Amino acid sequence: MEMASAPMQDAPILRYYAGSDEAFDELCSAWRRRLVGFLTALGASWHDAEDLAHQTLYLVARTRVRTGRYDPGMGTFDAWILKIARNVWTDHLRQIGRHPERETAQDADIGDGALLATHAEPARQETATMLHELLMQLPPEQREALILHDFEGLSYREAGETLGVPQGTVASRRELGLTKLRAHWSAGHVREGVAT
Amino acid sequence: MTSGEEEFLAPLRDAYRKSWEPMAGPAPAGPACPSLPRIAQAAAEGWQAQELAHVAGCSRCQQVMVYEFRAECPGFGLLAHYAAGDSPFAVAISRHLEEDCVGRCRRRLESPWLKGVAALLRTGAHAEDALQESLRHLASADVHLAVAPAFLPLGGETAFQVHAVGPGGLIAVTLKQEGADLVAYVESPSTSLAGHTVTVELLGQARQLRAQVILRMVDGVGAFGVHSFGNLANLTSDLGPDWEILAVLDK
């Protein structure tokens, strides 16, 4: 699946690199919620996802100062920013691995993520809730491949670059994840009696 | 993607994207808060006084500085002010030390040199100038021992060597294993530094070693000094696997 990305020539990131801080505000408006959704889908609590999304946007802002240019060789902007967010998330996991007491304290928060969008209509909210729960049941590497490819719209190549694995590995992980998701989804619908 | 897959995924993708709709987010930046691009720029190139005054008391800006310090640890200058108790980034640095488990910053805060600078900063207005002058003549390098010292080849081979050059290239330090000993070499291309003293510190996990090295003229080539910290195997149990070598010209 290849979802169309925004035309790069007028992308906010290019205007930001050209010196427009207003373009960065546009970028934040377009991406903040999406990053929170992505991070909660990966497994972050709502509170952590808000913080990590903010950190991701700061790191994007920082690259202009530190590198001076946006390198199109990095791939699409979507792939690039999702890679930054994913790195921030894995750093966070390492951090809470060193602070297990904080991880435990946050357990109650896990599951209240953005996929439980509160003002979605009930049927869609129920779908979002169930999707989130089933994604959490997948092994992390399969969950990441599925989210990046099927929900965030990255190509296998872009997802592979984001995850640091060959695109064939992404494809096989995504395939395994999708098979499990479908099986769990069917079982969940039978169990919960949720209409498809 | 097969049509069956798409049929299954389409409503899920729709639900997933619904989660991107606006909801209450974190506290927004206040009117005096510098933007994220401005904070990134100021962290790299310097702050204006009124910005620093604001950041010191703003929880949102301190949070952004935590992000900055996660990306790049605070340098010796910022840590010296933190140790002196007058850092505008005190909250962010404290959180960085607490949450990010940065052994490097903790080791630096135990540096006798840095503690001395912090004490000086507490006393007077000229201390800032002295600090900036020191930072211009400081070289440091991290060391990570990938194997326990018992497995280092302590015969004639050099198991490891690290080298760092300070800003402007005036001071360089090399830490290396020579036989069974750990030796620091300090050098400068400037013969005018002959006779000057360089403070050399080895900052380890539970121990800091300190030496004063006097630079001597080397045939018009530059100035040179050497110090042996002693037997490497005996040192590493206290130093741990991660160290930093620091050399700063005394003024």
Contacts between the chains, C-beta under 8 A, distances in Angstrom:
chain1	res1	chain2	res2	distance
A	1	B	1	4.9
A	1	B	6	8.0
A	16	B	37	7.5
A	21	B	35	5.9
A	21	B	37	5.1
A	21	B	38	7.5
A	24	B	35	7.2
A	24	B	36	6.9
A	24	B	37	5.4
A	25	B	35	7.9
A	28	B	36	7.7
A	32	B	25	6.6
A	33	B	19	7.6
A	33	B	20	4.4
A	33	B	21	6.6
A	33	B	22	6.1
A	33	B	23	7.1
A	33	B	25	7.9
A	34	B	20	4.7
A	36	B	19	7.8
A	36	B	20	8.0
A	36	B	25	7.8
A	37	B	16	6.9
A	37	B	17	7.7
A	37	B	19	4.0
A	37	B	20	5.0
A	40	B	19	7.3
A	41	B	16	7.0
A	41	B	19	7.9
A	50	B	25	6.3
A	50	B	26	5.1
A	51	B	26	7.3
A	51	B	63	7.8
A	54	B	26	6.2
A	54	B	63	7.5
A	54	B	64	7.8
A	54	B	67	7.4
A	55	B	67	4.5
A	55	B	70	7.2
A	57	B	36	6.2
A	58	B	36	5.1
A	58	B	39	7.4
A	58	B	40	6.9
A	58	B	64	5.8
A	58	B	67	4.5
A	58	B	68	7.3
A	59	B	67	7.0
A	59	B	71	6.4
A	61	B	35	7.8
A	61	B	36	4.1
A	61	B	37	4.5
A	61	B	39	7.7
A	61	B	40	4.8
A	62	B	40	4.1
A	62	B	43	7.9
A	62	B	68	7.4
A	62	B	71	6.4
A	64	B	37	6.7
A	64	B	40	7.3
A	65	B	37	7.7
A	65	B	40	4.7
A	65	B	41	5.1
A	65	B	43	7.9
A	65	B	44	4.9
A	65	B	45	7.5
A	66	B	40	7.8
A	66	B	44	6.8
A	91	B	70	7.3
A	95	B	99	6.5
A	95	B	100	6.5
A	95	B	101	7.0
A	98	B	101	5.1
A	99	B	99	7.5
A	99	B	101	8.0
A	113	B	19	7.7
A	114	B	19	4.0
A	114	B	20	7.6
A	114	B	23	7.4
A	115	B	15	7.3
A	115	B	16	6.7
A	115	B	19	4.8
A	116	B	19	7.7
A	117	B	18	4.9
A	117	B	19	4.8
A	117	B	21	5.9
A	117	B	23	7.0
A	118	B	23	6.8
A	119	B	21	7.0
A	119	B	23	7.7
A	120	B	15	7.4
A	120	B	18	4.7
A	120	B	19	8.0
A	120	B	21	7.6
A	124	B	14	7.1
A	124	B	15	5.3
A	124	B	18	5.6
A	125	B	18	8.0
A	127	B	11	6.2
A	127	B	12	6.8
A	127	B	14	7.9
A	127	B	15	4.1
A	128	B	15	4.1
A	128	B	16	7.1
A	128	B	18	6.1
A	128	B	19	6.2
A	131	B	12	5.2
A	131	B	15	5.6
A	131	B	16	6.5
A	150	B	9	5.5
A	150	B	13	6.9
A	151	B	12	7.6
A	151	B	13	5.8
A	151	B	16	4.7
A	151	B	17	7.9
A	178	B	5	6.8
A	178	B	9	7.9
A	182	B	8	6.0
A	185	B	8	7.5
